[in-house]
Amino acid sequence: MAGAMQVEGHPESVHSRVLDGRLDVHPSRSAIVVFYEVEAVVLTEFGEPVATDRKESRKIININGLNGSSDISALARQVVAHCDLIKPARLLEVEQLLRYMKNRKGGGADVLE
């Protein structure tokens, strides 16, 4: 776990981490939706967990100008570089989502918002 911080006035510390989630295309916009969880664990001064909390979150990555001549591989690399919630190992999955968006009615971008 990363991101430890001391809780003021207490010998506990809080450790948080982001847990991988799923990727999907937005149903109506040219965007990739990243679903993820943030887990926070309160540890005693001896490293024993005393409380755990998880929060589900999502991030929408807007893709503008996706068209028939877009370089999907280059765009996928740009998306992965832009969003630290998407690990490089998921590059092919991002490419698949972009191809889907490119081929669905309405199209989608080469520029990230």
N, C-alpha and C positions, 0 to 999 in steps of 0.2 A: 504494500500500500504506500501511496505517496501523499504528499501534502499535509504533513503533520503540523499541528499548531497547538500551542499551550492554551488551555481554557483558564482564563484569569481567575485567580483565587483558588484553584483546584489543582491537584496533582495529576489530573487526567489529561489526555491529549486526544484530539480528534483527527482521525485519518480518513481521507476520502479518496475514492477512485471512480473512474468512469468505466462502466461495463458495456462491452460491445452490444449492439442491438441489430435491428434489421434495417435494410435500405429499401425504399420503394419510390415509385414515381408519384407525384402529386396528381390527384384525379382530374383537376381542371386547369392547372397551370403548368408551364414548362419549368419544372422544378423537381429536384430529388429531395425526398424527406428522409432524414436520419433519425431513427428512433433509438434512444439509449437510456441507461439508468445511471444515476449517481448514487453511490453507496457511501454512507458516512458511518464510521465506527468509533465510539468513544472507548478509549482504553484507560485502565488504571495506571498508576505509576509503575506497576509491575508488568504491564503489557497485556493484562487480562481484559477482554471485551466486556463492557457493562451495558452497552446499548448500541443498536444498529438501526439505521434508517435508510430506506431506499426511496428515491424519487424518480418517476418516469418523466422523461423530457423528449423533446423533438426539436430538430433544427431543419429549416427549409432552406435549401440552396437553390436560388433562382437561376435559371439558365435562359439567356436571351439570344435570339437570332439563330437558333439551331435550324439548319436547312439541309437540302439535299447534297450540298457540296461541303458540308462540315466534316472536318477530320475528327472522327469519333475517338480514336486513340489519344490524340493530342488533347482533346477536350476532357477526356476521362482523367488524364494525368494532371490537368489543371484543376479539376474538381478535387482530386485526392490531395494535391498540394495546398489547396485553399482551405480545406476542412480537416482539422486535426482529429476529428472524431472518426474519420474514415482511414483505416490503416492501408498502406500500400499493397498489402496482400489481397485487398478487395478490389483492385483495379479492374479485373475482368468483369466483376459484377457491376461496377459502375458503367463500364462500356456497354454491357447488355441493357442496362436501364436507359442509357442515352440512345441506343439503337431503337429501343421500343418507342421512346418519345419522338425520335426522328420520323418513324414510320407511322405513328398514330395520326389521326386527323387533327390538323391544327399545328403540327410541327412544334418547334420550340427554339438554342443560342450558342454563340461562340464566346460570349462575354458573361462572366459571373457577376451577380449583384452582391 
